[in-house]
Amino acid sequence: MRRTRRPRFVLMNKMDDLNLHYRFLNWRRRIREIREVRAFRYQERFKHILVDGDTLSYHGNSGEVGCYVASRPLTKDSNYFEVSIVDSGVRGTIAVGLVPQYYSLDHQPGWLPDSVAYHADDGKLYNGRAKGRQFGSKCNSGDRIGCGIEPVSFDVQTAQIFFTKNGKRVGSTIMPMSPDGLFPAVGMHSLGEEVRLHLNAELGREDDSVMMVDSYEDEWGRLHDVRVCGTLLEYLGKGKSIVDVGLAQARHPLSTRSHYFEVEIVDPGEKCYIALGLARKDYPKNRHPGWSRGSVAYHADDGKIFHGSGVGDPFGPRCYKGDIMGCGIMFPRDYILDSEGDSDDSCDTVILSPTARAVRNVRNVMYLALAGAAWLLPPLFLPRPVPQLAACASCLFCFSG
């Protein structure tokens, strides 16, 4: 009898089917592992906090910090959240803000680097350190604290963070955007504290009559080699000579109702050639504030005060990344506004003048501040009527000339 041989291609087909089967199993296992990692990655984290739906309550000893971090970061489409204070507890030590994904749950939001938070008990803003600065009013039971990121921040990777109280903006700050995003966080630190978290809250439209200086491009009267992105000012010039100056001048002058403004140094550039001060409305665009007549400015690179001259006088410390420079006018009590308007054209006609009791030469004291400390300038004797001064800030400049 003749013996037949089995074709080889049948065996090869079976081997291919077996390999395909193992590849399919490996593929399914890999998908399961990825899903588990993603599920772990986007889990809410909390410590000494009792979570019941959208209600968070303090669940620890009075000496222990309770912290909650949401499962997902804020995004361009969902850039705002709110916290309603149900019960302020014993001390009302409730903090609302943004933190990195793996923020330490043993610290209040805002105490550690790359985090920021508005604290209800003292109304201070904590931005990466345990010492806060005065920011807004205190919050109690029934108040709502909101926190959000300006949508433009997600395009430039610099977080422009704002806070609200009962739907109205309190203020804003700037910090680098974390690679994994910034996550909503709530901190508590005393017995009886309880809040309700609204991660899908929407910020209502603000009153158009409220103007936030340095918020949008419309609020700036002149921009030369400076780009405005929300509350961020960025130098665009070449920085190769002394005339390569970028200038941002506010549309409205300082007044008795709005007499102070601040600038936070996000990036000092190569030499921190940043000047903050006051200048007349027609100030030259290629001159630093303080260099020409009709201006005064505090320069961050050398800590000197320049008052209408290219030669400065020792004034305060040098300023670096993270420092906050401020400038304002201390108006005498007998100053009144001759005229006032809401339109842009009114800036040309609004002047400050003393009352009939004032002397012919009016003494006007101006001050500059850095991170809460103030240094007084010598009194400036201004003839009547007082020249109009416009707030002028040159920010994020990088010169080599």
C-alpha positions as a Markdown table, in Angstrom:
| # | Residue | x | y | z |
|---|---|---|---|---|
| 1 | Met | 0.0 | 0.0 | 0.0 |
| 2 | Arg | 1.3 | 3.4 | -0.9 |
| 3 | Arg | 1.8 | 5.8 | 2.1 |
| 4 | Thr | 0.6 | 9.4 | 1.6 |
| 5 | Arg | 2.5 | 12.4 | 3.2 |
| 6 | Arg | 0.6 | 15.2 | 4.9 |
| 7 | Pro | 1.0 | 18.5 | 3.2 |
| 8 | Arg | 3.4 | 20.9 | 5.0 |
| 9 | Phe | 1.2 | 23.9 | 4.4 |
| 10 | Val | -1.4 | 22.6 | 6.7 |
| 11 | Leu | 1.0 | 22.4 | 9.7 |
| 12 | Met | 2.3 | 25.9 | 8.9 |
| 13 | Asn | -1.3 | 27.2 | 8.8 |
| 14 | Lys | -1.9 | 25.8 | 12.3 |
| 15 | Met | 1.3 | 27.4 | 13.6 |
| 16 | Asp | 0.2 | 30.8 | 12.2 |
| 17 | Asp | -3.2 | 30.4 | 13.8 |
| 18 | Leu | -1.5 | 29.7 | 17.2 |
| 19 | Asn | 0.8 | 32.7 | 16.9 |
| 20 | Leu | -2.2 | 34.9 | 16.0 |
| 21 | His | -4.0 | 33.6 | 19.0 |
| 22 | Tyr | -1.2 | 34.5 | 21.4 |
| 23 | Arg | -0.8 | 37.9 | 19.8 |
| 24 | Phe | -4.5 | 38.5 | 20.3 |
| 25 | Leu | -4.3 | 37.5 | 24.0 |
| 26 | Asn | -1.3 | 39.8 | 24.5 |
| 27 | Trp | -3.2 | 42.6 | 22.8 |
| 28 | Arg | -6.2 | 42.1 | 25.1 |
| 29 | Arg | -3.9 | 42.1 | 28.2 |
| 30 | Arg | -2.2 | 45.2 | 27.0 |
| 31 | Ile | -5.5 | 47.0 | 26.6 |
| 32 | Arg | -6.6 | 46.0 | 30.0 |
| 33 | Glu | -3.3 | 47.2 | 31.5 |
| 34 | Ile | -3.7 | 50.6 | 29.8 |
| 35 | Arg | -7.3 | 51.0 | 31.0 |
| 36 | Glu | -6.2 | 50.2 | 34.6 |
| 37 | Val | -3.4 | 52.7 | 34.4 |
| 38 | Arg | -5.7 | 55.4 | 33.0 |
| 39 | Ala | -8.3 | 54.6 | 35.7 |
| 40 | Phe | -5.7 | 54.9 | 38.4 |
| 41 | Arg | -4.3 | 58.1 | 36.8 |
| 42 | Tyr | -7.7 | 59.9 | 36.8 |
| 43 | Gln | -8.9 | 59.1 | 40.3 |
| 44 | Glu | -9.8 | 61.7 | 42.8 |
| 45 | Arg | -7.4 | 61.9 | 45.7 |
| 46 | Phe | -8.2 | 63.0 | 49.2 |
| 47 | Lys | -7.0 | 62.7 | 52.8 |
| 48 | His | -8.8 | 63.6 | 56.0 |
| 49 | Ile | -11.8 | 64.5 | 53.8 |
| 50 | Leu | -15.1 | 62.7 | 53.7 |
| 51 | Val | -16.5 | 62.6 | 50.2 |
| 52 | Asp | -20.3 | 62.1 | 49.8 |
| 53 | Gly | -21.2 | 62.8 | 46.2 |
| 54 | Asp | -20.4 | 66.5 | 45.6 |
| 55 | Thr | -20.2 | 67.3 | 49.3 |
| 56 | Leu | -16.8 | 67.4 | 51.0 |
| 57 | Ser | -16.4 | 67.6 | 54.8 |
| 58 | Tyr | -13.4 | 67.7 | 57.1 |
| 59 | His | -12.7 | 64.3 | 58.7 |
| 60 | Gly | -9.6 | 64.6 | 60.8 |
| 61 | Asn | -8.1 | 66.1 | 64.0 |
| 62 | Ser | -7.9 | 69.9 | 64.1 |
| 63 | Gly | -4.1 | 69.7 | 63.7 |
| 64 | Glu | -4.3 | 67.7 | 60.5 |
| 65 | Val | -4.7 | 69.2 | 57.0 |
| 66 | Gly | -7.4 | 67.8 | 54.9 |
| 67 | Cys | -6.9 | 68.1 | 51.1 |
| 68 | Tyr | -9.0 | 67.0 | 48.1 |
| 69 | Val | -7.7 | 66.8 | 44.5 |
| 70 | Ala | -10.2 | 66.3 | 41.6 |
| 71 | Ser | -9.7 | 63.4 | 39.2 |
| 72 | Arg | -9.3 | 65.5 | 36.1 |
| 73 | Pro | -7.5 | 68.9 | 35.4 |
| 74 | Leu | -9.2 | 72.0 | 34.0 |
| 75 | Thr | -9.3 | 72.2 | 30.2 |
| 76 | Lys | -10.0 | 74.8 | 27.6 |
| 77 | Asp | -13.6 | 73.5 | 27.4 |
| 78 | Ser | -14.0 | 73.1 | 31.1 |
| 79 | Asn | -11.9 | 75.9 | 32.6 |
| 80 | Tyr | -13.8 | 76.9 | 35.8 |
| 81 | Phe | -15.2 | 75.4 | 39.0 |
| 82 | Glu | -16.8 | 76.6 | 42.2 |
| 83 | Val | -17.0 | 75.6 | 45.8 |
| 84 | Ser | -20.0 | 76.6 | 48.0 |
| 85 | Ile | -19.2 | 76.9 | 51.7 |
| 86 | Val | -22.0 | 75.0 | 53.5 |
| 87 | Asp | -20.4 | 75.3 | 57.0 |
| 88 | Ser | -17.2 | 77.3 | 57.8 |
| 89 | Gly | -16.6 | 75.2 | 60.9 |
| 90 | Val | -14.5 | 76.3 | 63.8 |
| 91 | Arg | -12.0 | 78.5 | 62.0 |
| 92 | Gly | -13.1 | 78.6 | 58.4 |
| 93 | Thr | -9.7 | 77.5 | 57.1 |
| 94 | Ile | -11.0 | 76.5 | 53.7 |
| 95 | Ala | -8.8 | 76.8 | 50.6 |
| 96 | Val | -9.8 | 76.7 | 46.9 |
| 97 | Gly | -7.3 | 76.5 | 44.1 |
| 98 | Leu | -5.3 | 74.5 | 41.6 |
| 99 | Val | -2.5 | 72.0 | 42.2 |
| 100 | Pro | -0.4 | 69.5 | 40.1 |
| 101 | Gln | -1.8 | 66.0 | 39.8 |
| 102 | Tyr | 0.3 | 64.4 | 42.5 |
| 103 | Tyr | 0.2 | 67.2 | 45.0 |
| 104 | Ser | 1.0 | 66.3 | 48.6 |
| 105 | Leu | -2.3 | 65.8 | 50.5 |
| 106 | Asp | -0.6 | 66.8 | 53.8 |
| 107 | His | -0.5 | 70.5 | 52.8 |
| 108 | Gln | -3.1 | 73.1 | 52.0 |
| 109 | Pro | -3.4 | 74.1 | 48.3 |
| 110 | Gly | -1.1 | 77.0 | 47.6 |
| 111 | Trp | 1.5 | 76.1 | 50.2 |
| 112 | Leu | 3.7 | 74.1 | 47.9 |
| 113 | Pro | 5.4 | 75.1 | 44.6 |
| 114 | Asp | 3.3 | 75.0 | 41.4 |
| 115 | Ser | 0.1 | 75.4 | 43.3 |
| 116 | Val | -2.2 | 78.4 | 44.0 |
| 117 | Ala | -5.2 | 78.9 | 46.2 |
| 118 | Tyr | -7.6 | 81.5 | 47.7 |
| 119 | His | -7.9 | 81.0 | 51.5 |
| 120 | Ala | -11.3 | 81.8 | 53.0 |
| 121 | Asp | -10.2 | 82.5 | 56.6 |
| 122 | Asp | -7.9 | 85.5 | 55.8 |
| 123 | Gly | -8.8 | 86.4 | 52.2 |
| 124 | Lys | -5.2 | 85.9 | 51.1 |
| 125 | Leu | -3.7 | 84.3 | 48.0 |
| 126 | Tyr | -1.1 | 81.6 | 48.5 |
| 127 | Asn | 1.0 | 81.1 | 45.5 |
| 128 | Gly | 3.6 | 78.3 | 46.0 |
| 129 | Arg | 4.5 | 79.2 | 49.6 |
| 130 | Ala | 3.1 | 79.1 | 53.1 |
| 131 | Lys | 3.1 | 82.9 | 53.3 |
| 132 | Gly | 0.2 | 84.6 | 51.5 |
| 133 | Arg | -0.5 | 88.1 | 50.3 |
| 134 | Gln | -3.7 | 90.1 | 50.7 |
| 135 | Phe | -6.0 | 89.3 | 47.8 |
| 136 | Gly | -9.7 | 89.6 | 48.6 |
| 137 | Ser | -12.2 | 89.5 | 51.5 |
| 138 | Lys | -12.8 | 86.7 | 53.9 |
| 139 | Cys | -15.4 | 84.1 | 53.1 |
| 140 | Asn | -18.0 | 82.6 | 55.4 |
| 141 | Ser | -20.9 | 80.1 | 55.2 |
| 142 | Gly | -23.1 | 80.7 | 52.2 |
| 143 | Asp | -20.3 | 82.2 | 50.1 |
| 144 | Arg | -19.1 | 80.7 | 46.8 |
| 145 | Ile | -15.5 | 80.7 | 45.8 |
| 146 | Gly | -14.6 | 80.1 | 42.1 |
| 147 | Cys | -11.4 | 79.4 | 40.4 |
| 148 | Gly | -10.6 | 79.2 | 36.7 |
| 149 | Ile | -8.0 | 79.4 | 33.9 |
| 150 | Glu | -8.3 | 81.9 | 31.1 |
| 151 | Pro | -8.9 | 79.9 | 27.8 |
| 152 | Val | -5.9 | 81.6 | 26.1 |
| 153 | Ser | -3.6 | 80.1 | 28.7 |
| 154 | Phe | -3.9 | 76.6 | 27.1 |
| 155 | Asp | -2.3 | 78.0 | 23.9 |
| 156 | Val | 0.7 | 79.6 | 25.5 |
| 157 | Gln | 1.3 | 77.1 | 28.4 |
| 158 | Thr | 1.2 | 79.9 | 31.0 |
| 159 | Ala | -1.7 | 79.6 | 33.4 |
| 160 | Gln | -3.6 | 82.9 | 33.9 |
| 161 | Ile | -5.6 | 82.0 | 36.9 |
| 162 | Phe | -8.5 | 84.0 | 38.3 |
| 163 | Phe | -10.7 | 83.7 | 41.4 |
| 164 | Thr | -14.2 | 84.8 | 42.1 |
| 165 | Lys | -16.4 | 85.3 | 45.1 |
| 166 | Asn | -20.1 | 84.9 | 44.7 |
| 167 | Gly | -19.7 | 85.1 | 40.9 |
| 168 | Lys | -17.7 | 88.3 | 40.9 |
| 169 | Arg | -14.0 | 88.4 | 40.0 |
| 170 | Val | -11.6 | 89.0 | 42.9 |
| 171 | Gly | -8.3 | 89.1 | 41.1 |
| 172 | Ser | -5.9 | 87.0 | 39.1 |
| 173 | Thr | -2.4 | 85.7 | 39.0 |
| 174 | Ile | 0.0 | 83.9 | 36.6 |
| 175 | Met | 2.0 | 80.7 | 37.0 |
| 176 | Pro | 3.5 | 78.1 | 34.7 |
| 177 | Met | 1.2 | 75.4 | 33.4 |
| 178 | Ser | 2.0 | 72.0 | 34.8 |
| 179 | Pro | 2.7 | 69.3 | 32.1 |
| 180 | Asp | -0.2 | 67.2 | 33.3 |
| 181 | Gly | -2.5 | 70.2 | 33.8 |
| 182 | Leu | -3.8 | 71.9 | 36.9 |
| 183 | Phe | -6.3 | 70.1 | 39.0 |
| 184 | Pro | -9.1 | 71.6 | 41.2 |
| 185 | Ala | -8.2 | 71.3 | 44.9 |
| 186 | Val | -10.0 | 72.0 | 48.2 |
| 187 | Gly | -8.2 | 72.3 | 51.5 |
| 188 | Met | -9.7 | 72.2 | 55.0 |
| 189 | His | -8.1 | 72.5 | 58.5 |
| 190 | Ser | -10.7 | 72.7 | 61.3 |
| 191 | Leu | -13.7 | 70.7 | 62.6 |
| 192 | Gly | -17.1 | 71.2 | 61.2 |
| 193 | Glu | -16.0 | 72.5 | 57.8 |
| 194 | Glu | -18.2 | 71.4 | 54.9 |
| 195 | Val | -18.4 | 72.5 | 51.2 |
| 196 | Arg | -20.2 | 71.5 | 48.1 |
| 197 | Leu | -18.1 | 71.1 | 44.9 |
| 198 | His | -19.3 | 72.2 | 41.5 |
| 199 | Leu | -16.8 | 71.0 | 38.9 |
| 200 | Asn | -19.0 | 71.9 | 36.0 |
| 201 | Ala | -19.9 | 75.4 | 37.1 |
| 202 | Glu | -20.2 | 78.2 | 34.6 |
| 203 | Leu | -19.0 | 81.7 | 35.2 |
| 204 | Gly | -21.8 | 84.2 | 34.7 |
| 205 | Arg | -21.2 | 87.3 | 32.6 |
| 206 | Glu | -19.7 | 90.1 | 34.6 |
| 207 | Asp | -21.0 | 93.7 | 34.8 |
| 208 | Asp | -19.6 | 95.6 | 31.9 |
| 209 | Ser | -19.1 | 98.7 | 34.0 |
| 210 | Val | -16.4 | 96.9 | 36.0 |
| 211 | Met | -13.0 | 97.4 | 34.3 |
| 212 | Met | -10.0 | 95.3 | 35.2 |
| 213 | Val | -6.8 | 97.1 | 34.3 |
| 214 | Asp | -4.2 | 95.0 | 32.5 |
| 215 | Ser | -6.8 | 92.3 | 31.7 |
| 216 | Tyr | -7.4 | 92.7 | 28.0 |
| 217 | Glu | -5.9 | 94.6 | 25.1 |
| 218 | Asp | -8.7 | 97.1 | 25.0 |
| 219 | Glu | -7.6 | 98.4 | 28.4 |
| 220 | Trp | -4.3 | 99.5 | 27.0 |
| 221 | Gly | -3.9 | 102.9 | 25.4 |
| 222 | Arg | -0.6 | 102.2 | 23.7 |
| 223 | Leu | 1.3 | 99.0 | 23.0 |
| 224 | His | 4.8 | 99.2 | 21.4 |
| 225 | Asp | 6.7 | 95.9 | 20.8 |
| 226 | Val | 4.5 | 94.3 | 23.5 |
| 227 | Arg | 2.0 | 91.5 | 23.0 |
| 228 | Val | -1.0 | 91.2 | 25.3 |
| 229 | Cys | -2.4 | 87.7 | 26.1 |
| 230 | Gly | -5.0 | 88.0 | 28.8 |
| 231 | Thr | -3.2 | 89.5 | 31.8 |
| 232 | Leu | 0.2 | 88.5 | 30.3 |
| 233 | Leu | 2.5 | 91.2 | 28.7 |
| 234 | Glu | 5.3 | 89.8 | 26.6 |
| 235 | Tyr | 8.2 | 91.8 | 25.0 |
| 236 | Leu | 8.5 | 91.3 | 21.2 |
| 237 | Gly | 11.4 | 93.7 | 20.4 |
| 238 | Lys | 14.9 | 92.9 | 19.4 |
| 239 | Gly | 16.5 | 94.1 | 22.6 |
| 240 | Lys | 19.8 | 95.0 | 20.8 |
| 241 | Ser | 20.1 | 98.7 | 21.6 |
| 242 | Ile | 19.0 | 101.3 | 24.2 |
| 243 | Val | 16.0 | 102.3 | 22.0 |
| 244 | Asp | 14.6 | 98.8 | 21.6 |
| 245 | Val | 12.1 | 99.4 | 24.4 |
| 246 | Gly | 8.7 | 97.8 | 24.6 |
| 247 | Leu | 6.0 | 100.0 | 26.2 |
| 248 | Ala | 2.6 | 99.2 | 27.5 |
| 249 | Gln | 0.6 | 102.2 | 28.7 |
| 250 | Ala | -2.8 | 101.9 | 30.2 |
| 251 | Arg | -5.7 | 103.7 | 28.6 |
| 252 | His | -6.9 | 105.3 | 31.8 |
| 253 | Pro | -4.9 | 107.4 | 34.4 |
| 254 | Leu | -4.7 | 106.6 | 38.0 |
| 255 | Ser | -7.4 | 108.3 | 40.1 |
| 256 | Thr | -8.6 | 108.6 | 43.7 |
| 257 | Arg | -10.8 | 105.5 | 43.1 |
| 258 | Ser | -8.1 | 103.5 | 41.3 |
| 259 | His | -4.8 | 104.6 | 42.6 |
| 260 | Tyr | -2.6 | 101.5 | 42.6 |
| 261 | Phe | -1.6 | 98.6 | 40.2 |
| 262 | Glu | 0.8 | 95.7 | 40.3 |
| 263 | Val | 2.9 | 93.6 | 37.9 |
| 264 | Glu | 4.2 | 90.1 | 38.6 |
| 265 | Ile | 7.5 | 89.1 | 37.0 |
| 266 | Val | 6.9 | 85.8 | 35.2 |
| 267 | Asp | 10.1 | 85.7 | 33.2 |
| 268 | Pro | 12.9 | 88.3 | 33.8 |
| 269 | Gly | 14.5 | 87.6 | 30.5 |
| 270 | Glu | 18.3 | 87.9 | 30.1 |
| 271 | Lys | 18.9 | 91.0 | 32.3 |
| 272 | Cys | 15.5 | 91.8 | 33.9 |
| 273 | Tyr | 15.2 | 95.2 | 32.2 |
| 274 | Ile | 11.7 | 95.8 | 33.5 |
| 275 | Ala | 10.5 | 99.2 | 34.6 |
| 276 | Leu | 7.2 | 100.0 | 36.4 |
| 277 | Gly | 5.9 | 103.5 | 37.0 |
| 278 | Leu | 3.9 | 106.5 | 35.8 |
| 279 | Ala | 4.2 | 108.7 | 32.8 |
| 280 | Arg | 2.4 | 111.4 | 30.8 |
| 281 | Lys | 0.0 | 110.3 | 28.1 |
| 282 | Asp | 2.3 | 111.3 | 25.2 |
| 283 | Tyr | 5.4 | 109.7 | 26.7 |
| 284 | Pro | 8.0 | 108.5 | 24.0 |
| 285 | Lys | 7.4 | 104.9 | 23.1 |
| 286 | Asn | 11.1 | 104.1 | 22.8 |
| 287 | Arg | 12.1 | 105.3 | 26.3 |
| 288 | His | 11.9 | 103.4 | 29.5 |
| 289 | Pro | 9.5 | 105.0 | 32.1 |
| 290 | Gly | 11.5 | 107.3 | 34.3 |
| 291 | Trp | 14.1 | 108.2 | 31.6 |
| 292 | Ser | 12.4 | 111.3 | 30.2 |
| 293 | Arg | 10.6 | 114.2 | 31.8 |
| 294 | Gly | 7.1 | 113.7 | 33.0 |
| 295 | Ser | 7.7 | 110.1 | 34.3 |
| 296 | Val | 8.9 | 108.2 | 37.3 |
| 297 | Ala | 9.7 | 104.5 | 37.5 |
| 298 | Tyr | 11.2 | 101.8 | 39.6 |
| 299 | His | 13.7 | 99.7 | 37.6 |
| 300 | Ala | 13.9 | 96.0 | 38.5 |
| 301 | Asp | 17.4 | 95.3 | 37.2 |
| 302 | Asp | 19.2 | 97.7 | 39.6 |
| 303 | Gly | 16.6 | 98.6 | 42.2 |
| 304 | Lys | 17.0 | 102.3 | 41.3 |
| 305 | Ile | 14.3 | 105.0 | 41.0 |
| 306 | Phe | 14.4 | 107.1 | 37.8 |
| 307 | His | 12.6 | 110.5 | 37.9 |
| 308 | Gly | 12.8 | 112.2 | 34.5 |
| 309 | Ser | 16.4 | 111.4 | 34.0 |
| 310 | Gly | 18.7 | 108.7 | 32.6 |
| 311 | Val | 20.5 | 108.6 | 35.9 |
| 312 | Gly | 18.8 | 106.7 | 38.7 |
| 313 | Asp | 19.1 | 106.9 | 42.5 |
| 314 | Pro | 19.3 | 103.9 | 44.9 |
| 315 | Phe | 15.8 | 103.2 | 46.0 |
| 316 | Gly | 15.0 | 99.5 | 46.8 |
| 317 | Pro | 16.1 | 95.9 | 46.2 |
| 318 | Arg | 16.5 | 94.3 | 42.8 |
| 319 | Cys | 13.6 | 92.3 | 41.5 |
| 320 | Tyr | 13.6 | 88.8 | 40.2 |
| 321 | Lys | 11.3 | 86.1 | 38.9 |
| 322 | Gly | 8.2 | 85.8 | 41.0 |
| 323 | Asp | 8.5 | 89.2 | 42.6 |
| 324 | Ile | 5.5 | 91.6 | 42.5 |
| 325 | Met | 6.1 | 95.2 | 41.8 |
| 326 | Gly | 3.5 | 97.8 | 42.6 |
| 327 | Cys | 3.0 | 101.5 | 41.9 |
| 328 | Gly | 0.5 | 104.0 | 43.2 |
| 329 | Ile | -0.3 | 107.6 | 44.1 |
| 330 | Met | -1.3 | 108.7 | 47.6 |
| 331 | Phe | -3.7 | 111.5 | 46.8 |
| 332 | Pro | -4.2 | 114.3 | 49.4 |
| 333 | Arg | -7.6 | 114.4 | 51.0 |
| 334 | Asp | -8.5 | 117.8 | 49.5 |
| 335 | Tyr | -8.2 | 116.5 | 45.9 |
| 336 | Ile | -11.3 | 116.3 | 43.8 |
| 337 | Leu | -12.1 | 115.4 | 40.3 |
| 338 | Asp | -13.0 | 118.4 | 38.0 |
| 339 | Ser | -14.8 | 116.1 | 35.6 |
| 340 | Glu | -15.3 | 112.4 | 35.1 |
| 341 | Gly | -16.6 | 110.1 | 32.3 |
| 342 | Asp | -16.7 | 106.6 | 31.3 |
| 343 | Ser | -15.7 | 106.9 | 27.7 |
| 344 | Asp | -12.1 | 106.7 | 26.5 |
| 345 | Asp | -12.2 | 110.3 | 25.4 |
| 346 | Ser | -12.8 | 111.5 | 28.9 |
| 347 | Cys | -9.2 | 110.7 | 29.8 |
| 348 | Asp | -8.1 | 113.8 | 27.9 |
| 349 | Thr | -10.3 | 116.0 | 30.0 |
| 350 | Val | -10.0 | 114.5 | 33.5 |
| 351 | Ile | -7.6 | 116.4 | 35.7 |
| 352 | Leu | -7.0 | 116.4 | 39.4 |
| 353 | Ser | -7.1 | 119.8 | 41.2 |
| 354 | Pro | -6.9 | 120.9 | 44.8 |
| 355 | Thr | -9.8 | 122.5 | 46.6 |
| 356 | Ala | -9.8 | 126.2 | 47.4 |
| 357 | Arg | -8.1 | 125.5 | 50.7 |
| 358 | Ala | -5.0 | 124.0 | 49.0 |
| 359 | Val | -1.8 | 126.0 | 48.6 |
| 360 | Arg | -0.6 | 127.1 | 45.2 |
| 361 | Asn | 2.0 | 124.3 | 44.9 |
| 362 | Val | 0.4 | 121.1 | 45.8 |
| 363 | Arg | 2.5 | 118.3 | 47.4 |
| 364 | Asn | 1.7 | 114.9 | 46.0 |
| 365 | Val | 3.4 | 111.9 | 47.6 |
| 366 | Met | 4.0 | 108.9 | 45.3 |
| 367 | Tyr | 5.0 | 105.5 | 46.4 |
| 368 | Leu | 6.2 | 102.2 | 44.9 |
| 369 | Ala | 5.8 | 98.8 | 46.5 |
| 370 | Leu | 7.5 | 95.4 | 46.1 |
| 371 | Ala | 5.8 | 92.3 | 47.5 |
| 372 | Gly | 4.0 | 94.2 | 50.2 |
| 373 | Ala | 6.9 | 96.5 | 51.4 |
| 374 | Ala | 6.7 | 100.2 | 50.5 |
| 375 | Trp | 9.4 | 102.9 | 49.9 |
| 376 | Leu | 8.4 | 106.5 | 49.9 |
| 377 | Leu | 9.6 | 108.9 | 47.3 |
| 378 | Pro | 10.6 | 112.4 | 48.2 |
| 379 | Pro | 7.5 | 114.7 | 47.9 |
| 380 | Leu | 6.8 | 115.8 | 44.4 |
| 381 | Phe | 5.7 | 119.4 | 44.1 |
| 382 | Leu | 3.3 | 119.7 | 41.2 |
| 383 | Pro | 1.9 | 123.0 | 40.0 |
| 384 | Arg | -1.8 | 123.5 | 39.7 |
| 385 | Pro | -3.5 | 121.9 | 37.8 |
| 386 | Val | -1.7 | 118.6 | 38.3 |
| 387 | Pro | -0.5 | 117.0 | 35.1 |
| 388 | Gln | -2.4 | 113.9 | 34.0 |
| 389 | Leu | -0.5 | 110.7 | 34.8 |
| 390 | Ala | -1.2 | 107.4 | 33.0 |
| 391 | Ala | -0.2 | 104.0 | 34.5 |
| 392 | Cys | 2.7 | 102.6 | 32.4 |
| 393 | Ala | 4.2 | 99.1 | 32.7 |
| 394 | Ser | 7.0 | 97.6 | 30.6 |
| 395 | Cys | 6.9 | 93.9 | 31.3 |
| 396 | Leu | 8.9 | 90.8 | 30.3 |
| 397 | Phe | 11.7 | 92.8 | 28.5 |
| 398 | Cys | 14.9 | 91.3 | 27.4 |
| 399 | Phe | 17.6 | 93.7 | 26.3 |
| 400 | Ser | 21.2 | 93.2 | 25.4 |
| 401 | Gly | 22.1 | 96.8 | 24.4 |
